[in-house]
Amino acid sequence: MNSILERVNLVCQNVRRMNDGPVSFKKLVAITRKEFRNKEIDLALKTKKDSFLEHSHFYVEAFYDHEHDFNNETPIEVYVYHNFIPTDLFLHTQITEFLIQIYDAVVHELRHQQQSRTRFYEIFNSGIASPYAKYLADPDELDAYAVSIAIELLRSMPRERAVKYMTRMRVLSKIKTQYGYISPNLKCYVDYYGSNPLIKKVAKKVYKHLNSLDSNQIFR
């Protein structure tokens, strides 16, 4: 898992290094796309304009397709939804926010690729995202989101402190930073499952990743 973090972190660090000043959204996406290609991470980075978003807002979604992977087609698609004006420029803070979202999304999907290849592309669960709670309970999703939660925690607090919270997941899910919840993914799980035993499974997997992930390879 750490090799995945290292590769994606290197891409994001390089992009930020090359764009420390004002840069257009179009150029930032183009450079990010090129860096992933240079590091031989096979994904398609796309943008979609959403007129319902405020002009300064954006969000990232990503998907992994095991059939495309099996057939040597591009297996991961990353979408950046936005409503930017063409003349808008990204400054250092916005560039970092953009790359954090890209980093988290790509690491999550590369974890799915790792799961799929370990099983030789055999489908473990349908993963149908309806209802959403069923999607979150999918074993592969639970594992990948545990990685995402561990990354979010390590980005914001010392490893030792995060580990201590593993028996108090509801409390941990409510902790906020100046940018929002310390772990939006954990907040989502707690909101959907409350005191359901599944939260204990999440805690066990997060604990495992907290102790194994290299925090130096987490982009922040």
GROMACS elastic network, one bead per residue, 0.5 to 0.9 nm:
[ bonds ]
;  ai    aj funct       b0    kb
    1     4     6  0.53066   500
    1     5     6  0.65960   500
    1     6     6  0.88046   500
    1   111     6  0.75294   500
    1   114     6  0.86270   500
    1   212     6  0.84982   500
    1   213     6  0.72242   500
    2     6     6  0.60499   500
    2     7     6  0.86278   500
    2   212     6  0.80367   500
    2   213     6  0.59042   500
    2   214     6  0.60986   500
    2   217     6  0.74651   500
    3     6     6  0.50220   500
    3     7     6  0.62261   500
    3     8     6  0.87144   500
    3   217     6  0.88621   500
    4     7     6  0.53008   500
    4     8     6  0.62842   500
    4     9     6  0.83744   500
    4   107     6  0.67003   500
    4   110     6  0.72079   500
    4   111     6  0.80366   500
    5     8     6  0.54053   500
    5     9     6  0.58194   500
    5    10     6  0.84155   500
    5   103     6  0.85098   500
    5   107     6  0.66114   500
    5   213     6  0.82923   500
    5   214     6  0.79391   500
    5   217     6  0.55976   500
    5   218     6  0.64852   500
    5   219     6  0.84517   500
    6     9     6  0.51192   500
    6    10     6  0.60627   500
    6    11     6  0.87460   500
    6   214     6  0.85332   500
    6   216     6  0.85405   500
    6   217     6  0.51387   500
    6   218     6  0.77489   500
    7    10     6  0.52088   500
    7    11     6  0.65181   500
    7    12     6  0.89453   500
    7    39     6  0.74115   500
    7    41     6  0.83670   500
    7   217     6  0.85061   500
    8    11     6  0.51268   500
    8    12     6  0.63591   500
    8    13     6  0.86094   500
    8    36     6  0.79654   500
    8    39     6  0.86477   500
    8    41     6  0.83738   500
    8   103     6  0.62572   500
    8   106     6  0.74548   500
    8   107     6  0.70072   500
    8   217     6  0.84750   500
    8   218     6  0.88011   500
    8   219     6  0.83273   500
    9    12     6  0.51489   500
    9    13     6  0.59878   500
    9    14     6  0.84745   500
    9   103     6  0.69561   500
    9   217     6  0.58559   500
    9   218     6  0.63141   500
    9   219     6  0.54094   500
   10    13     6  0.51154   500
   10    14     6  0.60786   500
   10    15     6  0.85860   500
   10    39     6  0.86402   500
   10   217     6  0.81666   500
   10   219     6  0.85451   500
   11    14     6  0.52384   500
   11    15     6  0.62433   500
   11    16     6  0.87390   500
   11    32     6  0.75346   500
   11    35     6  0.58076   500
   11    36     6  0.62166   500
   11    38     6  0.87735   500
   11    39     6  0.72170   500
   11   103     6  0.87053   500
   12    15     6  0.50992   500
   12    16     6  0.61850   500
   12    17     6  0.84901   500
   12    32     6  0.75594   500
   12    35     6  0.82658   500
   12    36     6  0.88589   500
   12    96     6  0.86241   500
   12    99     6  0.59590   500
   12   100     6  0.79960   500
   12   102     6  0.82152   500
   12   103     6  0.69600   500
   12   219     6  0.71009   500
   13    16     6  0.52433   500
   13    17     6  0.60541   500
   13    18     6  0.86603   500
   13    99     6  0.86558   500
   13   219     6  0.74226   500
   14    17     6  0.50180   500
   14    18     6  0.62183   500
   14    19     6  0.86497   500
   14    32     6  0.87930   500
   14    35     6  0.76096   500
   15    18     6  0.52213   500
   15    19     6  0.62238   500
   15    20     6  0.87122   500
   15    28     6  0.79187   500
   15    31     6  0.67078   500
   15    32     6  0.60158   500
   15    35     6  0.71144   500
   15    95     6  0.88916   500
   15    99     6  0.82401   500
   16    19     6  0.50286   500
   16    20     6  0.58961   500
   16    92     6  0.79157   500
   16    95     6  0.68402   500
   16    96     6  0.70413   500
   16    99     6  0.78833   500
   17    20     6  0.58050   500
   18    21     6  0.85596   500
   18    31     6  0.86010   500
   19    22     6  0.72435   500
   19    23     6  0.65766   500
   19    28     6  0.75423   500
   19    31     6  0.89352   500
   19    91     6  0.86201   500
   19    92     6  0.78046   500
   19    95     6  0.78204   500
   20    23     6  0.82395   500
   20    91     6  0.74160   500
   20    92     6  0.57151   500
   20    95     6  0.81004   500
   21    90     6  0.79283   500
   21    91     6  0.59866   500
   21    92     6  0.63473   500
   22    89     6  0.55428   500
   22    90     6  0.53155   500
   22    92     6  0.73322   500
   22    95     6  0.89728   500
   23    26     6  0.83843   500
   23    27     6  0.66366   500
   23    28     6  0.64741   500
   23    88     6  0.84467   500
   23    89     6  0.51582   500
   23    90     6  0.51901   500
   23    91     6  0.68815   500
   23    95     6  0.85637   500
   24    27     6  0.52885   500
   24    28     6  0.61799   500
   24    29     6  0.86898   500
   24    86     6  0.75637   500
   24    87     6  0.71338   500
   24    88     6  0.62828   500
   24    90     6  0.59980   500
   25    28     6  0.50595   500
   25    29     6  0.61769   500
   25    30     6  0.85727   500
   25    84     6  0.78670   500
   25    86     6  0.77172   500
   25    87     6  0.87928   500
   25    88     6  0.72395   500
   25    89     6  0.65722   500
   25    90     6  0.65447   500
   26    29     6  0.53422   500
   26    30     6  0.62332   500
   26    31     6  0.87604   500
   26    86     6  0.80438   500
   27    30     6  0.50020   500
   27    31     6  0.61334   500
   27    32     6  0.85019   500
   28    31     6  0.52774   500
   28    32     6  0.61137   500
   28    33     6  0.85426   500
   28    90     6  0.82941   500
   28    95     6  0.80533   500
   29    32     6  0.50558   500
   29    33     6  0.60216   500
   29    34     6  0.85499   500
   29    45     6  0.77136   500
   29    46     6  0.82845   500
   29    47     6  0.83161   500
   30    33     6  0.51289   500
   30    34     6  0.62014   500
   30    35     6  0.87130   500
   30    45     6  0.87669   500
   31    34     6  0.50267   500
   31    35     6  0.61667   500
   31    36     6  0.87395   500
   32    35     6  0.51661   500
   32    36     6  0.63796   500
   32    37     6  0.86852   500
   32    45     6  0.83355   500
   32    99     6  0.86107   500
   33    36     6  0.53917   500
   33    37     6  0.63855   500
   33    38     6  0.87604   500
   33    43     6  0.84019   500
   33    44     6  0.76567   500
   33    45     6  0.60840   500
   33    46     6  0.88779   500
   34    37     6  0.50431   500
   34    38     6  0.60981   500
   34    39     6  0.86935   500
   35    39     6  0.62168   500
   35    40     6  0.85570   500
   35    41     6  0.87801   500
   36    39     6  0.51834   500
   36    40     6  0.62428   500
   36    41     6  0.52687   500
   36    42     6  0.72840   500
   36    43     6  0.75644   500
   37    41     6  0.58047   500
   37    42     6  0.66334   500
   37    43     6  0.78948   500
   38    41     6  0.77062   500
   39    42     6  0.87862   500
   42    73     6  0.87364   500
   42    74     6  0.58326   500
   42    75     6  0.69909   500
   42    76     6  0.69904   500
   43    74     6  0.57299   500
   43    75     6  0.64317   500
   43    77     6  0.56850   500
   43    78     6  0.72083   500
   43   106     6  0.86427   500
   44    74     6  0.69519   500
   44    75     6  0.83225   500
   44    76     6  0.63104   500
   44    78     6  0.60325   500
   44    79     6  0.83692   500
   45    76     6  0.86147   500
   45    77     6  0.61456   500
   45    79     6  0.60979   500
   45    80     6  0.77842   500
   46    77     6  0.74564   500
   46    78     6  0.60299   500
   46    80     6  0.62977   500
   46    81     6  0.87754   500
   47    78     6  0.82724   500
   47    79     6  0.53932   500
   47    81     6  0.59324   500
   47    82     6  0.74816   500
   48    79     6  0.68581   500
   48    80     6  0.61410   500
   48    82     6  0.63807   500
   48    83     6  0.83650   500
   49    53     6  0.86676   500
   49    80     6  0.83500   500
   49    81     6  0.57308   500
   49    82     6  0.50086   500
   49    83     6  0.52834   500
   49    84     6  0.77147   500
   50    53     6  0.57936   500
   50    54     6  0.88895   500
   50    58     6  0.88019   500
   50    81     6  0.61106   500
   50    82     6  0.54965   500
   50    83     6  0.53613   500
   50    84     6  0.89811   500
   51    54     6  0.76625   500
   51    55     6  0.84155   500
   51    82     6  0.77971   500
   51    83     6  0.56287   500
   52    82     6  0.89715   500
   52    83     6  0.76502   500
   53    56     6  0.80240   500
   53    57     6  0.61530   500
   53    58     6  0.72329   500
   53    81     6  0.84710   500
   53    82     6  0.65623   500
   53    83     6  0.57333   500
   53    84     6  0.89339   500
   54    57     6  0.53430   500
   54    58     6  0.81635   500
   54    82     6  0.81650   500
   54    83     6  0.64130   500
   54    84     6  0.82377   500
   55    58     6  0.82090   500
   55    82     6  0.73969   500
   55    84     6  0.50468   500
   55    85     6  0.69375   500
   56    82     6  0.80540   500
   56    83     6  0.72766   500
   56    84     6  0.65647   500
   56    85     6  0.89624   500
   56    88     6  0.88654   500
   57    81     6  0.86444   500
   57    82     6  0.62997   500
   57    83     6  0.70135   500
   57    84     6  0.78678   500
   58    80     6  0.68225   500
   58    81     6  0.54436   500
   58    83     6  0.71350   500
   58    84     6  0.83435   500
   58    98     6  0.83533   500
   59    79     6  0.82981   500
   59    80     6  0.58095   500
   59    81     6  0.54228   500
   59    82     6  0.68601   500
   59    98     6  0.83091   500
   59   101     6  0.74260   500
   60    78     6  0.70450   500
   60    79     6  0.56187   500
   60    81     6  0.62520   500
   60    82     6  0.89577   500
   60    98     6  0.84897   500
   60   101     6  0.61944   500
   60   102     6  0.67287   500
   60   105     6  0.71062   500
   61    77     6  0.83954   500
   61    78     6  0.58669   500
   61    79     6  0.52520   500
   61    80     6  0.66561   500
   61    81     6  0.80178   500
   61   101     6  0.87402   500
   61   102     6  0.85953   500
   61   105     6  0.66191   500
   62    76     6  0.70122   500
   62    77     6  0.55074   500
   62    79     6  0.60490   500
   62    80     6  0.87775   500
   62   102     6  0.88437   500
   62   105     6  0.58481   500
   62   106     6  0.70419   500
   62   108     6  0.84211   500
   62   109     6  0.69084   500
   63    75     6  0.81358   500
   63    76     6  0.55688   500
   63    77     6  0.53279   500
   63    78     6  0.66163   500
   63    79     6  0.87569   500
   63   105     6  0.85983   500
   63   106     6  0.88281   500
   63   109     6  0.63794   500
   64    68     6  0.84939   500
   64    69     6  0.83609   500
   64    75     6  0.55496   500
   64    77     6  0.66668   500
   64   109     6  0.56423   500
   64   110     6  0.78205   500
   64   112     6  0.68310   500
   64   113     6  0.69270   500
   65    68     6  0.54338   500
   65    69     6  0.63873   500
   65    70     6  0.88214   500
   65    74     6  0.84011   500
   65    75     6  0.51006   500
   65    76     6  0.64396   500
   65    77     6  0.84641   500
   65   113     6  0.82875   500
   66    70     6  0.60948   500
   66    71     6  0.85994   500
   66    75     6  0.66045   500
   66   112     6  0.86197   500
   66   113     6  0.71353   500
   66   116     6  0.66564   500
   66   117     6  0.84263   500
   66   121     6  0.62464   500
   66   122     6  0.86938   500
   66   123     6  0.84135   500
   67    70     6  0.50382   500
   67    71     6  0.61876   500
   67    72     6  0.85783   500
   67    73     6  0.83017   500
   67    75     6  0.77423   500
   67   121     6  0.76794   500
   68    71     6  0.50868   500
   68    72     6  0.60830   500
   68    74     6  0.61329   500
   68    75     6  0.50442   500
   68    76     6  0.85317   500
   69    72     6  0.51114   500
   69    73     6  0.56427   500
   69    74     6  0.64958   500
   69    76     6  0.83542   500
   69   113     6  0.79631   500
   69   117     6  0.87845   500
   69   121     6  0.84069   500
   70    73     6  0.75483   500
   70    75     6  0.84441   500
   70   117     6  0.86140   500
   70   120     6  0.86289   500
   70   121     6  0.68612   500
   71    74     6  0.88325   500
   71    75     6  0.89987   500
   72    75     6  0.77864   500
   74    77     6  0.77480   500
   75   113     6  0.81163   500
   76   106     6  0.81036   500
   76   109     6  0.69338   500
   76   110     6  0.80687   500
   76   113     6  0.86575   500
   77   106     6  0.89500   500
   77   109     6  0.89748   500
   78   102     6  0.79513   500
   78   105     6  0.75756   500
   78   106     6  0.75219   500
   80   102     6  0.85802   500
   84    87     6  0.82156   500
   84    88     6  0.65300   500
   85    88     6  0.53908   500
   85    89     6  0.89894   500
   86    89     6  0.83592   500
   90    93     6  0.79301   500
   90    94     6  0.55661   500
   90    95     6  0.59432   500
   91    94     6  0.53897   500
   91    95     6  0.60322   500
   91    96     6  0.86605   500
   92    95     6  0.50873   500
   92    96     6  0.62220   500
   92    97     6  0.86832   500
   93    96     6  0.51909   500
   93    97     6  0.62546   500
   93    98     6  0.86763   500
   94    98     6  0.60794   500
   94    99     6  0.85573   500
   95    98     6  0.50990   500
   95    99     6  0.61754   500
   95   100     6  0.85924   500
   96    99     6  0.50896   500
   96   100     6  0.60307   500
   96   101     6  0.86569   500
   96   219     6  0.88329   500
   96   220     6  0.72451   500
   97   100     6  0.51768   500
   97   101     6  0.64356   500
   97   102     6  0.87282   500
   97   220     6  0.84635   500
   98   101     6  0.54032   500
   98   102     6  0.63302   500
   98   103     6  0.86742   500
   99   103     6  0.58434   500
   99   104     6  0.84579   500
   99   219     6  0.80263   500
   99   220     6  0.85183   500
  100   103     6  0.50141   500
  100   104     6  0.61184   500
  100   105     6  0.85379   500
  100   219     6  0.63740   500
  100   220     6  0.63691   500
  101   104     6  0.52639   500
  101   105     6  0.61342   500
  101   106     6  0.85641   500
  102   105     6  0.52509   500
  102   106     6  0.60491   500
  102   107     6  0.84732   500
  103   106     6  0.53660   500
  103   107     6  0.60457   500
  103   108     6  0.85045   500
  103   218     6  0.85009   500
  103   219     6  0.69634   500
  104   107     6  0.53296   500
  104   108     6  0.61501   500
  104   109     6  0.87865   500
  104   148     6  0.66698   500
  104   151     6  0.79485   500
  104   152     6  0.85461   500
  104   219     6  0.86332   500
  105   108     6  0.52089   500
  105   109     6  0.63936   500
  105   110     6  0.86867   500
  105   148     6  0.85162   500
  106   109     6  0.51876   500
  106   110     6  0.60233   500
  106   111     6  0.85107   500
  107   110     6  0.50742   500
  107   111     6  0.61711   500
  107   112     6  0.87858   500
  107   144     6  0.87421   500
  107   147     6  0.85190   500
  107   148     6  0.78878   500
  108   111     6  0.52063   500
  108   112     6  0.66677   500
  108   113     6  0.89643   500
  108   144     6  0.57082   500
  108   145     6  0.70892   500
  108   147     6  0.72583   500
  108   148     6  0.64233   500
  109   113     6  0.63150   500
  109   114     6  0.86184   500
  109   144     6  0.78327   500
  110   114     6  0.61180   500
  110   115     6  0.85652   500
  111   115     6  0.62129   500
  111   116     6  0.86259   500
  111   140     6  0.88970   500
  111   143     6  0.85142   500
  111   144     6  0.59822   500
  111   147     6  0.82322   500
  112   116     6  0.61184   500
  112   117     6  0.85742   500
  112   140     6  0.69494   500
  112   141     6  0.79166   500
  112   143     6  0.88333   500
  112   144     6  0.66751   500
  113   116     6  0.50879   500
  113   117     6  0.60739   500
  113   118     6  0.84648   500
  113   121     6  0.88055   500
  114   117     6  0.52972   500
  114   118     6  0.61110   500
  114   119     6  0.87702   500
  115   118     6  0.52525   500
  115   119     6  0.65642   500
  115   120     6  0.87838   500
  115   121     6  0.83291   500
  115   140     6  0.72799   500
  115   144     6  0.89846   500
  116   119     6  0.52592   500
  116   120     6  0.61679   500
  116   122     6  0.67906   500
  116   123     6  0.75817   500
  116   124     6  0.84777   500
  117   121     6  0.53902   500
  117   122     6  0.83371   500
  118   121     6  0.74375   500
  118   122     6  0.89588   500
  119   122     6  0.55291   500
  119   123     6  0.80547   500
  119   124     6  0.82929   500
  120   123     6  0.89896   500
  121   124     6  0.87712   500
  123   126     6  0.69726   500
  124   127     6  0.85809   500
  124   139     6  0.81847   500
  124   140     6  0.78775   500
  125   128     6  0.83708   500
  125   138     6  0.66666   500
  125   139     6  0.75251   500
  125   140     6  0.77948   500
  126   129     6  0.89269   500
  126   135     6  0.89197   500
  126   138     6  0.81648   500
  127   130     6  0.87402   500
  127   134     6  0.78370   500
  127   135     6  0.55521   500
  127   136     6  0.84598   500
  127   137     6  0.87348   500
  127   138     6  0.58588   500
  127   139     6  0.86834   500
  127   140     6  0.81431   500
  127   141     6  0.77886   500
  128   131     6  0.78487   500
  128   132     6  0.82954   500
  128   134     6  0.75127   500
  128   135     6  0.58359   500
  128   138     6  0.86083   500
  129   132     6  0.50895   500
  129   133     6  0.78186   500
  129   134     6  0.66583   500
  129   136     6  0.77941   500
  130   133     6  0.74926   500
  130   134     6  0.65792   500
  130   135     6  0.65136   500
  131   134     6  0.54882   500
  131   135     6  0.67167   500
  132   136     6  0.63517   500
  132   137     6  0.87210   500
  132   192     6  0.86907   500
  133   136     6  0.51384   500
  133   137     6  0.62924   500
  133   138     6  0.88822   500
  133   189     6  0.84338   500
  133   192     6  0.63842   500
  133   193     6  0.77791   500
  134   137     6  0.50716   500
  134   138     6  0.64484   500
  135   138     6  0.53556   500
  135   141     6  0.71986   500
  135   142     6  0.87807   500
  136   139     6  0.81705   500
  136   140     6  0.89503   500
  136   141     6  0.59558   500
  136   142     6  0.61067   500
  136   145     6  0.84108   500
  136   189     6  0.74363   500
  136   192     6  0.88249   500
  137   140     6  0.84363   500
  137   141     6  0.69168   500
  137   142     6  0.59703   500
  137   198     6  0.76478   500
  138   141     6  0.52315   500
  138   142     6  0.59807   500
  138   143     6  0.85985   500
  139   142     6  0.50647   500
  139   143     6  0.61975   500
  139   144     6  0.86474   500
  140   143     6  0.51865   500
  140   144     6  0.61578   500
  140   145     6  0.84889   500
  141   144     6  0.50508   500
  141   145     6  0.58349   500
  141   146     6  0.82703   500
  142   145     6  0.52371   500
  142   146     6  0.60518   500
  142   147     6  0.87835   500
  142   201     6  0.83974   500
  142   202     6  0.67101   500
  142   205     6  0.83333   500
  143   146     6  0.50679   500
  143   147     6  0.65799   500
  143   148     6  0.88730   500
  143   202     6  0.77508   500
  143   205     6  0.66890   500
  143   206     6  0.83667   500
  144   147     6  0.51618   500
  144   148     6  0.64259   500
  144   149     6  0.87566   500
  145   149     6  0.59749   500
  145   150     6  0.84184   500
  145   185     6  0.69768   500
  145   186     6  0.83117   500
  145   202     6  0.84422   500
  145   206     6  0.85687   500
  146   149     6  0.50362   500
  146   150     6  0.61121   500
  146   151     6  0.85554   500
  146   185     6  0.85561   500
  146   186     6  0.83432   500
  146   202     6  0.62184   500
  146   203     6  0.78973   500
  146   204     6  0.88109   500
  146   205     6  0.57915   500
  146   207     6  0.85661   500
  146   208     6  0.89112   500
  146   209     6  0.73325   500
  147   150     6  0.51566   500
  147   151     6  0.62164   500
  147   152     6  0.86940   500
  147   205     6  0.79061   500
  147   206     6  0.65165   500
  147   209     6  0.61315   500
  147   210     6  0.82686   500
  147   213     6  0.86007   500
  148   151     6  0.51161   500
  148   152     6  0.62293   500
  148   153     6  0.87001   500
  148   183     6  0.86053   500
  148   185     6  0.72285   500
  148   186     6  0.88884   500
  148   206     6  0.86713   500
  149   152     6  0.50689   500
  149   153     6  0.61915   500
  149   154     6  0.86002   500
  149   183     6  0.59970   500
  149   184     6  0.79120   500
  149   185     6  0.59441   500
  149   186     6  0.60429   500
  149   206     6  0.67309   500
  150   153     6  0.51382   500
  150   154     6  0.60732   500
  150   155     6  0.84533   500
  150   162     6  0.85103   500
  150   183     6  0.84502   500
  150   205     6  0.89706   500
  150   206     6  0.55756   500
  150   207     6  0.77419   500
  150   208     6  0.89168   500
  150   209     6  0.61411   500
  150   210     6  0.54508   500
  150   213     6  0.81266   500
  151   154     6  0.51841   500
  151   155     6  0.60286   500
  151   156     6  0.87948   500
  151   183     6  0.87251   500
  151   209     6  0.84976   500
  151   210     6  0.78596   500
  151   213     6  0.80550   500
  151   215     6  0.78842   500
  151   218     6  0.67878   500
  152   155     6  0.51817   500
  152   156     6  0.66456   500
  152   157     6  0.88400   500
  152   182     6  0.67028   500
  152   183     6  0.53872   500
  152   184     6  0.80869   500
  152   185     6  0.83556   500
  152   218     6  0.89892   500
  153   156     6  0.53428   500
  153   157     6  0.59111   500
  153   158     6  0.80885   500
  153   159     6  0.78694   500
  153   162     6  0.65065   500
  153   182     6  0.65098   500
  153   183     6  0.62403   500
  153   210     6  0.83550   500
  154   157     6  0.54228   500
  154   158     6  0.62533   500
  154   159     6  0.59784   500
  154   162     6  0.74186   500
  154   210     6  0.74304   500
  154   213     6  0.89619   500
  154   215     6  0.64101   500
  154   218     6  0.78995   500
  155   158     6  0.82733   500
  155   182     6  0.87709   500
  155   215     6  0.76517   500
  155   218     6  0.68903   500
  155   219     6  0.78381   500
  155   220     6  0.64197   500
  156   177     6  0.81339   500
  156   182     6  0.67380   500
  156   183     6  0.88792   500
  156   220     6  0.89661   500
  157   160     6  0.84262   500
  157   161     6  0.67335   500
  157   162     6  0.65999   500
  157   182     6  0.87734   500
  158   161     6  0.54356   500
  158   162     6  0.64222   500
  158   163     6  0.88248   500
  159   162     6  0.51657   500
  159   163     6  0.62057   500
  159   164     6  0.87885   500
  159   210     6  0.66447   500
  159   211     6  0.76991   500
  159   215     6  0.84409   500
  160   163     6  0.52236   500
  160   164     6  0.64548   500
  160   210     6  0.89456   500
  161   164     6  0.52429   500
  161   165     6  0.67687   500
  162   165     6  0.53600   500
  162   166     6  0.70293   500
  162   172     6  0.84034   500
  162   207     6  0.85365   500
  162   210     6  0.77606   500
  163   166     6  0.55067   500
  163   167     6  0.85677   500
  163   206     6  0.87375   500
  163   207     6  0.63016   500
  163   210     6  0.70369   500
  163   211     6  0.82197   500
  164   167     6  0.70749   500
  164   168     6  0.80917   500
  165   168     6  0.50027   500
  165   169     6  0.62524   500
  165   171     6  0.78286   500
  165   172     6  0.62317   500
  166   169     6  0.56916   500
  166   172     6  0.80834   500
  166   200     6  0.86632   500
  166   203     6  0.56060   500
  166   204     6  0.77084   500
  166   206     6  0.79331   500
  166   207     6  0.66996   500
  167   170     6  0.87829   500
  167   200     6  0.82543   500
  167   203     6  0.74749   500
  168   171     6  0.54466   500
  168   172     6  0.62507   500
  168   173     6  0.87336   500
  169   173     6  0.60165   500
  169   174     6  0.88085   500
  169   186     6  0.80216   500
  169   190     6  0.77121   500
  169   199     6  0.77072   500
  169   200     6  0.85026   500
  169   203     6  0.71276   500
  170   173     6  0.51822   500
  170   174     6  0.67563   500
  170   186     6  0.87349   500
  170   187     6  0.80800   500
  170   190     6  0.63860   500
  170   191     6  0.89792   500
  170   194     6  0.76850   500
  170   195     6  0.83067   500
  171   174     6  0.54781   500
  171   175     6  0.69505   500
  172   175     6  0.55026   500
  172   182     6  0.81062   500
  172   183     6  0.82696   500
  172   186     6  0.82373   500
  172   187     6  0.84358   500
  173   176     6  0.83301   500
  173   181     6  0.72371   500
  173   182     6  0.72981   500
  173   183     6  0.65024   500
  173   184     6  0.76871   500
  173   185     6  0.86526   500
  173   186     6  0.56724   500
  173   188     6  0.84260   500
  173   189     6  0.87924   500
  173   190     6  0.69862   500
  173   191     6  0.89606   500
  174   181     6  0.66689   500
  174   182     6  0.78332   500
  174   183     6  0.86019   500
  174   187     6  0.69454   500
  175   180     6  0.86053   500
  175   181     6  0.59220   500
  175   182     6  0.57947   500
  175   183     6  0.80898   500
  176   179     6  0.75470   500
  176   180     6  0.53211   500
  176   182     6  0.50571   500
  176   183     6  0.82279   500
  177   180     6  0.52982   500
  177   181     6  0.60179   500
  177   182     6  0.57959   500
  178   181     6  0.83637   500
  179   182     6  0.81394   500
  180   183     6  0.83719   500
  180   184     6  0.78356   500
  181   184     6  0.54430   500
  181   185     6  0.89970   500
  181   186     6  0.89779   500
  181   187     6  0.74288   500
  182   186     6  0.86478   500
  182   187     6  0.86738   500
  183   186     6  0.53053   500
  183   187     6  0.63184   500
  183   188     6  0.87401   500
  184   187     6  0.50050   500
  184   188     6  0.62267   500
  184   189     6  0.88480   500
  185   188     6  0.50690   500
  185   189     6  0.64820   500
  185   190     6  0.88261   500
  186   189     6  0.51300   500
  186   190     6  0.62161   500
  186   191     6  0.85048   500
  186   202     6  0.87212   500
  187   190     6  0.52233   500
  187   191     6  0.60131   500
  187   192     6  0.86189   500
  188   191     6  0.51726   500
  188   192     6  0.62863   500
  188   193     6  0.86252   500
  189   192     6  0.52623   500
  189   193     6  0.59574   500
  189   194     6  0.76855   500
  189   199     6  0.73740   500
  189   202     6  0.85124   500
  190   193     6  0.52252   500
  190   195     6  0.76374   500
  190   196     6  0.87260   500
  190   199     6  0.70920   500
  191   194     6  0.57684   500
  193   196     6  0.52513   500
  193   197     6  0.83185   500
  193   198     6  0.72601   500
  193   199     6  0.69324   500
  194   197     6  0.88351   500
  194   199     6  0.75419   500
  195   198     6  0.80895   500
  195   199     6  0.68093   500
  195   200     6  0.87070   500
  196   199     6  0.59487   500
  196   200     6  0.79396   500
  197   200     6  0.54001   500
  197   201     6  0.70380   500
  198   201     6  0.50579   500
  198   202     6  0.64256   500
  198   203     6  0.87157   500
  199   203     6  0.61546   500
  199   204     6  0.86758   500
  200   204     6  0.62124   500
  200   205     6  0.86872   500
  201   204     6  0.51749   500
  201   205     6  0.63328   500
  201   206     6  0.85683   500
  202   205     6  0.52769   500
  202   206     6  0.60327   500
  202   207     6  0.84584   500
  203   206     6  0.50701   500
  203   207     6  0.59378   500
  203   208     6  0.85470   500
  204   207     6  0.50912   500
  204   208     6  0.62846   500
  204   209     6  0.88356   500
  205   208     6  0.50543   500
  205   209     6  0.63604   500
  205   210     6  0.85739   500
  206   209     6  0.51468   500
  206   210     6  0.59583   500
  206   211     6  0.86415   500
  207   210     6  0.50544   500
  207   211     6  0.64123   500
  207   212     6  0.87765   500
  208   211     6  0.54459   500
  208   212     6  0.63865   500
  208   213     6  0.86732   500
  209   213     6  0.55928   500
  210   213     6  0.58760   500
  210   214     6  0.86822   500
  210   215     6  0.87609   500
  211   214     6  0.84659   500
  213   216     6  0.87548   500
  213   217     6  0.82283   500
  213   218     6  0.86585   500
  214   217     6  0.56538   500
  214   218     6  0.72876   500
  215   218     6  0.53139   500
  215   219     6  0.87198   500
  216   219     6  0.80078   500
